[in-house]
């Protein structure tokens, strides 16, 4: 039974995008992105926003200032790729550019 549960967890998560990640690190800040869905309240209430804010706080122990934020456009050949659909987005992500104080 445990093996079945583990296989299901791997299968379910194999199609998932990375929740929140630091995608660009600069000497004094960077950019984090995280997944969101409009039908679940959009980027502000995404469960991954908290992790994105934690990543910024880890990078900037003295605090940070948000420079700008908005939807980060992502295209590619992810798990949902179908031939002839190269321009289809593979997931919606929100980006936050920040600098350390």
N, CA, C and O atoms as a GROMACS GRO file, in nm:
protein
  404
    1UNK      N    1   0.082  -0.120   0.000
    1UNK     CA    2   0.000   0.000   0.000
    1UNK      C    3   0.086   0.126   0.000
    1UNK      O    4   0.053   0.222  -0.069
    2UNK      N    5   0.197   0.127   0.076
    2UNK     CA    6   0.285   0.242   0.079
    2UNK      C    7   0.348   0.266  -0.058
    2UNK      O    8   0.366   0.380  -0.100
    3UNK      N    9   0.381   0.158  -0.128
    3UNK     CA   10   0.440   0.171  -0.261
    3UNK      C   11   0.343   0.236  -0.357
    3UNK      O   12   0.383   0.318  -0.440
    4UNK      N   13   0.216   0.201  -0.348
    4UNK     CA   14   0.114   0.260  -0.434
    4UNK      C   15   0.101   0.410  -0.405
    4UNK      O   16   0.095   0.491  -0.497
    5UNK      N   17   0.098   0.445  -0.278
    5UNK     CA   18   0.088   0.586  -0.239
    5UNK      C   19   0.208   0.665  -0.289
    5UNK      O   20   0.193   0.778  -0.336
    6UNK      N   21   0.327   0.607  -0.280
    6UNK     CA   22   0.448   0.674  -0.329
    6UNK      C   23   0.442   0.693  -0.480
    6UNK      O   24   0.480   0.799  -0.530
    7UNK      N   25   0.395   0.592  -0.552
    7UNK     CA   26   0.384   0.603  -0.698
    7UNK      C   27   0.283   0.711  -0.737
    7UNK      O   28   0.306   0.786  -0.831
    8UNK      N   29   0.171   0.718  -0.666
    8UNK     CA   30   0.070   0.819  -0.694
    8UNK      C   31   0.128   0.958  -0.670
    8UNK      O   32   0.108   1.049  -0.750
    9UNK      N   33   0.201   0.975  -0.560
    9UNK     CA   34   0.262   1.105  -0.528
    9UNK      C   35   0.361   1.146  -0.636
    9UNK      O   36   0.362   1.262  -0.677
   10UNK      N   37   0.442   1.054  -0.683
   10UNK     CA   38   0.538   1.085  -0.788
   10UNK      C   39   0.466   1.121  -0.917
   10UNK      O   40   0.504   1.217  -0.984
   11UNK      N   41   0.362   1.047  -0.952
   11UNK     CA   42   0.286   1.074  -1.074
   11UNK      C   43   0.219   1.210  -1.067
   11UNK      O   44   0.225   1.286  -1.164
   12UNK      N   45   0.155   1.242  -0.957
   12UNK     CA   46   0.085   1.368  -0.942
   12UNK      C   47   0.183   1.484  -0.950
   12UNK      O   48   0.156   1.584  -1.017
   13UNK      N   49   0.297   1.473  -0.884
   13UNK     CA   50   0.392   1.583  -0.881
   13UNK      C   51   0.478   1.592  -1.005
   13UNK      O   52   0.538   1.696  -1.030
   14UNK      N   53   0.485   1.487  -1.084
   14UNK     CA   54   0.569   1.491  -1.203
   14UNK      C   55   0.518   1.593  -1.304
   14UNK      O   56   0.597   1.645  -1.383
   15UNK      N   57   0.390   1.622  -1.303
   15UNK     CA   58   0.335   1.722  -1.392
   15UNK      C   59   0.331   1.862  -1.332
   15UNK      O   60   0.294   1.957  -1.399
   16UNK      N   61   0.369   1.874  -1.207
   16UNK     CA   62   0.363   2.002  -1.137
   16UNK      C   63   0.480   2.090  -1.175
   16UNK      O   64   0.590   2.042  -1.201
   17UNK      N   65   0.456   2.220  -1.177
   17UNK     CA   66   0.566   2.312  -1.194
   17UNK      C   67   0.628   2.338  -1.057
   17UNK      O   68   0.568   2.307  -0.954
   18UNK      N   69   0.745   2.393  -1.058
   18UNK     CA   70   0.810   2.427  -0.933
   18UNK      C   71   0.729   2.540  -0.870
   18UNK      O   72   0.697   2.638  -0.936
   19UNK      N   73   0.695   2.525  -0.742
   19UNK     CA   74   0.612   2.624  -0.674
   19UNK      C   75   0.671   2.762  -0.673
   19UNK      O   76   0.614   2.854  -0.733
   20UNK      N   77   0.784   2.782  -0.606
   20UNK     CA   78   0.850   2.912  -0.599
   20UNK      C   79   1.000   2.889  -0.613
   20UNK      O   80   1.056   2.795  -0.557
   21UNK      N   81   1.064   2.976  -0.690
   21UNK     CA   82   1.208   2.960  -0.711
   21UNK      C   83   1.274   3.094  -0.738
   21UNK      O   84   1.214   3.185  -0.795
   22UNK      N   85   1.399   3.105  -0.695
   22UNK     CA   86   1.482   3.222  -0.724
   22UNK      C   87   1.540   3.199  -0.863
   22UNK      O   88   1.627   3.114  -0.881
   23UNK      N   89   1.492   3.274  -0.962
   23UNK     CA   90   1.533   3.248  -1.100
   23UNK      C   91   1.647   3.336  -1.146
   23UNK      O   92   1.714   3.304  -1.244
   24UNK      N   93   1.670   3.446  -1.078
   24UNK     CA   94   1.779   3.535  -1.114
   24UNK      C   95   1.834   3.598  -0.987
   24UNK      O   96   1.761   3.664  -0.913
   25UNK      N   97   1.960   3.578  -0.962
   25UNK     CA   98   2.024   3.632  -0.842
   25UNK      C   99   2.125   3.738  -0.885
   25UNK      O  100   2.212   3.712  -0.968
   26UNK      N  101   2.112   3.857  -0.828
   26UNK     CA  102   2.206   3.966  -0.855
   26UNK      C  103   2.286   3.991  -0.727
   26UNK      O  104   2.253   3.937  -0.622
   27UNK      N  105   2.392   4.071  -0.735
   27UNK     CA  106   2.470   4.098  -0.613
   27UNK      C  107   2.386   4.160  -0.501
   27UNK      O  108   2.420   4.145  -0.383
   28UNK      N  109   2.277   4.230  -0.537
   28UNK     CA  110   2.198   4.298  -0.435
   28UNK      C  111   2.049   4.268  -0.445
   28UNK      O  112   1.967   4.355  -0.418
   29UNK      N  113   2.013   4.145  -0.483
   29UNK     CA  114   1.872   4.111  -0.493
   29UNK      C  115   1.848   3.997  -0.589
   29UNK      O  116   1.922   3.899  -0.591
   30UNK      N  117   1.744   4.012  -0.671
   30UNK     CA  118   1.714   3.909  -0.768
   30UNK      C  119   1.569   3.909  -0.810
   30UNK      O  120   1.497   4.007  -0.793
   31UNK      N  121   1.528   3.795  -0.866
   31UNK     CA  122   1.390   3.776  -0.911
   31UNK      C  123   1.344   3.638  -0.866
   31UNK      O  124   1.413   3.538  -0.887
   32UNK      N  125   1.228   3.634  -0.803
   32UNK     CA  126   1.165   3.506  -0.769
   32UNK      C  127   1.039   3.493  -0.852
   32UNK      O  128   0.974   3.592  -0.884
   33UNK      N  129   1.004   3.370  -0.886
   33UNK     CA  130   0.878   3.344  -0.954
   33UNK      C  131   0.805   3.233  -0.880
   33UNK      O  132   0.866   3.150  -0.813
   34UNK      N  133   0.673   3.234  -0.894
   34UNK     CA  134   0.593   3.128  -0.832
   34UNK      C  135   0.468   3.103  -0.916
   34UNK      O  136   0.421   3.190  -0.988
   35UNK      N  137   0.418   2.981  -0.903
   35UNK     CA  138   0.300   2.938  -0.978
   35UNK      C  139   0.173   2.996  -0.918
   35UNK      O  140   0.163   3.017  -0.797
   36UNK      N  141   0.076   3.023  -1.006
   36UNK     CA  142  -0.056   3.067  -0.960
   36UNK      C  143  -0.162   3.026  -1.060
   36UNK      O  144  -0.132   2.994  -1.175
   37UNK      N  145  -0.287   3.027  -1.014
   37UNK     CA  146  -0.401   2.998  -1.100
   37UNK      C  147  -0.509   3.101  -1.073
   37UNK      O  148  -0.542   3.128  -0.958
   38UNK      N  149  -0.563   3.159  -1.179
   38UNK     CA  150  -0.670   3.259  -1.163
   38UNK      C  151  -0.792   3.200  -1.093
   38UNK      O  152  -0.853   3.265  -1.008
   39UNK      N  153  -0.826   3.076  -1.128
   39UNK     CA  154  -0.946   3.015  -1.070
   39UNK      C  155  -0.931   2.986  -0.920
   39UNK      O  156  -1.027   2.949  -0.854
   40UNK      N  157  -0.810   3.003  -0.869
   40UNK     CA  158  -0.787   2.984  -0.724
   40UNK      C  159  -0.750   3.114  -0.656
   40UNK      O  160  -0.686   3.113  -0.551
   41UNK      N  161  -0.790   3.225  -0.714
   41UNK     CA  162  -0.769   3.354  -0.650
   41UNK      C  163  -0.656   3.437  -0.706
   41UNK      O  164  -0.635   3.550  -0.660
   42UNK      N  165  -0.581   3.387  -0.802
   42UNK     CA  166  -0.474   3.464  -0.863
   42UNK      C  167  -0.345   3.462  -0.785
   42UNK      O  168  -0.331   3.384  -0.690
   43UNK      N  169  -0.250   3.546  -0.823
   43UNK     CA  170  -0.116   3.541  -0.764
   43UNK      C  171  -0.108   3.585  -0.618
   43UNK      O  172  -0.023   3.536  -0.543
   44UNK      N  173  -0.195   3.675  -0.577
   44UNK     CA  174  -0.186   3.728  -0.440
   44UNK      C  175  -0.221   3.623  -0.335
   44UNK      O  176  -0.164   3.624  -0.226
   45UNK      N  177  -0.312   3.533  -0.367
   45UNK     CA  178  -0.352   3.431  -0.269
   45UNK      C  179  -0.294   3.293  -0.301
   45UNK      O  180  -0.332   3.193  -0.240
   46UNK      N  181  -0.203   3.287  -0.396
   46UNK     CA  182  -0.139   3.160  -0.429
   46UNK      C  183  -0.066   3.104  -0.307
   46UNK      O  184  -0.001   3.179  -0.234
   47UNK      N  185  -0.076   2.974  -0.283
   47UNK     CA  186  -0.005   2.916  -0.169
   47UNK      C  187   0.147   2.926  -0.186
   47UNK      O  188   0.220   2.911  -0.088
   48UNK      N  189   0.195   2.950  -0.307
   48UNK     CA  190   0.339   2.961  -0.330
   48UNK      C  191   0.395   3.100  -0.304
   48UNK      O  192   0.516   3.117  -0.298
   49UNK      N  193   0.308   3.200  -0.290
   49UNK     CA  194   0.355   3.336  -0.264
   49UNK      C  195   0.433   3.344  -0.133
   49UNK      O  196   0.537   3.409  -0.125
   50UNK      N  197   0.384   3.276  -0.032
   50UNK     CA  198   0.451   3.277   0.098
   50UNK      C  199   0.595   3.224   0.084
   50UNK      O  200   0.688   3.281   0.141
   51UNK      N  201   0.612   3.117   0.008
   51UNK     CA  202   0.746   3.060  -0.012
   51UNK      C  203   0.834   3.159  -0.091
   51UNK      O  204   0.953   3.170  -0.064
   52UNK      N  205   0.776   3.229  -0.188
   52UNK     CA  206   0.852   3.329  -0.264
   52UNK      C  207   0.901   3.440  -0.171
   52UNK      O  208   1.016   3.483  -0.180
   53UNK      N  209   0.815   3.486  -0.081
   53UNK     CA  210   0.855   3.590   0.014
   53UNK      C  211   0.962   3.539   0.110
   53UNK      O  212   1.051   3.614   0.149
   54UNK      N  213   0.954   3.412   0.147
   54UNK     CA  214   1.058   3.352   0.232
   54UNK      C  215   1.192   3.347   0.159
   54UNK      O  216   1.296   3.372   0.220
   55UNK      N  217   1.190   3.315   0.030
   55UNK     CA  218   1.314   3.312  -0.048
   55UNK      C  219   1.378   3.451  -0.052
   55UNK      O  220   1.500   3.463  -0.042
   56UNK      N  221   1.297   3.555  -0.067
   56UNK     CA  222   1.350   3.691  -0.069
   56UNK      C  223   1.407   3.728   0.068
   56UNK      O  224   1.513   3.790   0.076
   57UNK      N  225   1.338   3.690   0.175
   57UNK     CA  226   1.386   3.719   0.310
   57UNK      C  227   1.516   3.644   0.340
   57UNK      O  228   1.605   3.698   0.406
   58UNK      N  229   1.527   3.521   0.292
   58UNK     CA  230   1.651   3.445   0.310
   58UNK      C  231   1.767   3.512   0.237
   58UNK      O  232   1.879   3.516   0.288
   59UNK      N  233   1.740   3.563   0.119
   59UNK     CA  234   1.843   3.627   0.037
   59UNK      C  235   1.883   3.762   0.097
   59UNK      O  236   1.998   3.805   0.081
   60UNK      N  237   1.790   3.829   0.166
   60UNK     CA  238   1.812   3.963   0.220
   60UNK      C  239   1.778   3.967   0.368
   60UNK      O  240   1.668   4.009   0.404
   61UNK      N  241   1.868   3.924   0.456
   61UNK     CA  242   1.839   3.918   0.600
   61UNK      C  243   1.801   4.053   0.662
   61UNK      O  244   1.730   4.057   0.762
   62UNK      N  245   1.848   4.163   0.603
   62UNK     CA  246   1.815   4.296   0.656
   62UNK      C  247   1.688   4.354   0.595
   62UNK      O  248   1.651   4.468   0.624
   63UNK      N  249   1.622   4.277   0.513
   63UNK     CA  250   1.500   4.323   0.448
   63UNK      C  251   1.522   4.346   0.300
   63UNK      O  252   1.635   4.342   0.251
   64UNK      N  253   1.413   4.370   0.229
   64UNK     CA  254   1.419   4.389   0.085
   64UNK      C  255   1.314   4.490   0.042
   64UNK      O  256   1.221   4.522   0.116
   65UNK      N  257   1.331   4.539  -0.079
   65UNK     CA  258   1.236   4.632  -0.139
   65UNK      C  259   1.194   4.572  -0.272
   65UNK      O  260   1.278   4.532  -0.353
   66UNK      N  261   1.062   4.566  -0.296
   66UNK     CA  262   1.010   4.515  -0.423
   66UNK      C  263   1.025   4.624  -0.528
   66UNK      O  264   0.976   4.736  -0.511
   67UNK      N  265   1.094   4.591  -0.637
   67UNK     CA  266   1.113   4.684  -0.748
   67UNK      C  267   0.991   4.683  -0.838
   67UNK      O  268   0.935   4.787  -0.871
   68UNK      N  269   0.949   4.563  -0.878
   68UNK     CA  270   0.828   4.546  -0.957
   68UNK      C  271   0.786   4.401  -0.952
   68UNK      O  272   0.864   4.311  -0.919
   69UNK      N  273   0.660   4.380  -0.984
   69UNK     CA  274   0.609   4.243  -0.993
   69UNK      C  275   0.501   4.236  -1.100
   69UNK      O  276   0.435   4.335  -1.131
   70UNK      N  277   0.486   4.117  -1.154
   70UNK     CA  278   0.388   4.096  -1.259
   70UNK      C  279   0.400   3.955  -1.313
   70UNK      O  280   0.485   3.877  -1.269
   71UNK      N  281   0.314   3.924  -1.408
   71UNK     CA  282   0.316   3.789  -1.463
   71UNK      C  283   0.442   3.767  -1.544
   71UNK      O  284   0.481   3.849  -1.627
   72UNK      N  285   0.506   3.654  -1.518
   72UNK     CA  286   0.625   3.613  -1.592
   72UNK      C  287   0.579   3.518  -1.701
   72UNK      O  288   0.517   3.415  -1.672
   73UNK      N  289   0.608   3.550  -1.823
   73UNK     CA  290   0.563   3.467  -1.935
   73UNK      C  291   0.656   3.349  -1.953
   73UNK      O  292   0.778   3.367  -1.964
   74UNK      N  293   0.601   3.230  -1.956
   74UNK     CA  294   0.680   3.106  -1.968
   74UNK      C  295   0.628   3.024  -2.084
   74UNK      O  296   0.508   2.997  -2.094
   75UNK      N  297   0.718   2.983  -2.168
   75UNK     CA  298   0.682   2.893  -2.278
   75UNK      C  299   0.782   2.780  -2.280
   75UNK      O  300   0.894   2.794  -2.231
   76UNK      N  301   0.742   2.668  -2.337
   76UNK     CA  302   0.839   2.560  -2.348
   76UNK      C  303   0.775   2.427  -2.375
   76UNK      O  304   0.659   2.417  -2.416
   77UNK      N  305   0.854   2.325  -2.352
   77UNK     CA  306   0.813   2.189  -2.385
   77UNK      C  307   0.796   2.108  -2.258
   77UNK      O  308   0.864   2.006  -2.239
   78UNK      N  309   0.709   2.151  -2.172
   78UNK     CA  310   0.687   2.081  -2.045
   78UNK      C  311   0.606   1.954  -2.064
   78UNK      O  312   0.591   1.905  -2.176
   79UNK      N  313   0.555   1.902  -1.954
   79UNK     CA  314   0.482   1.776  -1.956
   79UNK      C  315   0.360   1.782  -2.047
   79UNK      O  316   0.316   1.680  -2.099
   80UNK      N  317   0.304   1.903  -2.066
   80UNK     CA  318   0.185   1.917  -2.149
   80UNK      C  319   0.215   1.945  -2.295
   80UNK      O  320   0.124   1.976  -2.371
   81UNK      N  321   0.339   1.934  -2.337
   81UNK     CA  322   0.378   1.966  -2.474
   81UNK      C  323   0.312   1.872  -2.573
   81UNK      O  324   0.310   1.750  -2.554
   82UNK      N  325   0.259   1.932  -2.678
   82UNK     CA  326   0.203   1.854  -2.789
   82UNK      C  327   0.265   1.907  -2.918
   82UNK      O  328   0.286   2.027  -2.932
   83UNK      N  329   0.294   1.819  -3.009
   83UNK     CA  330   0.355   1.859  -3.136
   83UNK      C  331   0.271   1.967  -3.203
   83UNK      O  332   0.149   1.956  -3.211
   84UNK      N  333   0.338   2.070  -3.250
   84UNK     CA  334   0.270   2.180  -3.317
   84UNK      C  335   0.217   2.285  -3.222
   84UNK      O  336   0.154   2.381  -3.267
   85UNK      N  337   0.240   2.271  -3.095
   85UNK     CA  338   0.188   2.365  -2.996
   85UNK      C  339   0.303   2.435  -2.923
   85UNK      O  340   0.295   2.455  -2.802
   86UNK      N  341   0.410   2.471  -2.994
   86UNK     CA  342   0.528   2.526  -2.931
   86UNK      C  343   0.502   2.655  -2.853
   86UNK      O  344   0.571   2.683  -2.756
   87UNK      N  345   0.402   2.734  -2.895
   87UNK     CA  346   0.376   2.861  -2.831
   87UNK      C  347   0.274   2.854  -2.718
   87UNK      O  348   0.233   2.958  -2.666
   88UNK      N  349   0.233   2.735  -2.681
   88UNK     CA  350   0.138   2.721  -2.571
   88UNK      C  351   0.211   2.739  -2.438
   88UNK      O  352   0.314   2.677  -2.415
   89UNK      N  353   0.158   2.824  -2.350
   89UNK     CA  354   0.220   2.839  -2.218
   89UNK      C  355   0.211   2.708  -2.139
   89UNK      O  356   0.110   2.638  -2.148
   90UNK      N  357   0.315   2.676  -2.062
   90UNK     CA  358   0.313   2.552  -1.985
   90UNK      C  359   0.275   2.576  -1.840
   90UNK      O  360   0.268   2.480  -1.762
   91UNK      N  361   0.251   2.698  -1.802
   91UNK     CA  362   0.210   2.728  -1.666
   91UNK      C  363   0.218   2.877  -1.641
   91UNK      O  364   0.304   2.945  -1.698
   92UNK      N  365   0.132   2.927  -1.557
   92UNK     CA  366   0.134   3.069  -1.526
   92UNK      C  367   0.218   3.091  -1.402
   92UNK      O  368   0.204   3.020  -1.302
   93UNK      N  369   0.305   3.192  -1.410
   93UNK     CA  370   0.394   3.223  -1.298
   93UNK      C  371   0.393   3.374  -1.276
   93UNK      O  372   0.379   3.452  -1.369
   94UNK      N  373   0.410   3.411  -1.151
   94UNK     CA  374   0.417   3.551  -1.111
   94UNK      C  375   0.561   3.579  -1.073
   94UNK      O  376   0.624   3.497  -1.005
   95UNK      N  377   0.614   3.692  -1.114
   95UNK     CA  378   0.753   3.727  -1.083
   95UNK      C  379   0.761   3.848  -0.994
   95UNK      O  380   0.682   3.942  -1.007
   96UNK      N  381   0.858   3.847  -0.902
   96UNK     CA  382   0.883   3.961  -0.814
   96UNK      C  383   1.031   3.995  -0.823
   96UNK      O  384   1.116   3.914  -0.786
   97UNK      N  385   1.062   4.116  -0.872
   97UNK     CA  386   1.200   4.164  -0.873
   97UNK      C  387   1.221   4.242  -0.744
   97UNK      O  388   1.138   4.325  -0.708
   98UNK      N  389   1.332   4.216  -0.676
   98UNK     CA  390   1.355   4.278  -0.547
   98UNK      C  391   1.502   4.317  -0.531
   98UNK      O  392   1.590   4.266  -0.601
   99UNK      N  393   1.527   4.408  -0.437
   99UNK     CA  394   1.664   4.441  -0.402
   99UNK      C  395   1.677   4.445  -0.250
   99UNK      O  396   1.583   4.483  -0.179
  100UNK      N  397   1.791   4.405  -0.202
  100UNK     CA  398   1.815   4.403  -0.057
  100UNK      C  399   1.836   4.545  -0.005
  100UNK      O  400   1.888   4.631  -0.076
  101UNK      N  401   1.796   4.566   0.119
  101UNK     CA  402   1.817   4.697   0.185
  101UNK      C  403   1.958   4.707   0.238
  101UNK      O  404   1.994   4.809   0.297
   0.00000   0.00000   0.00000
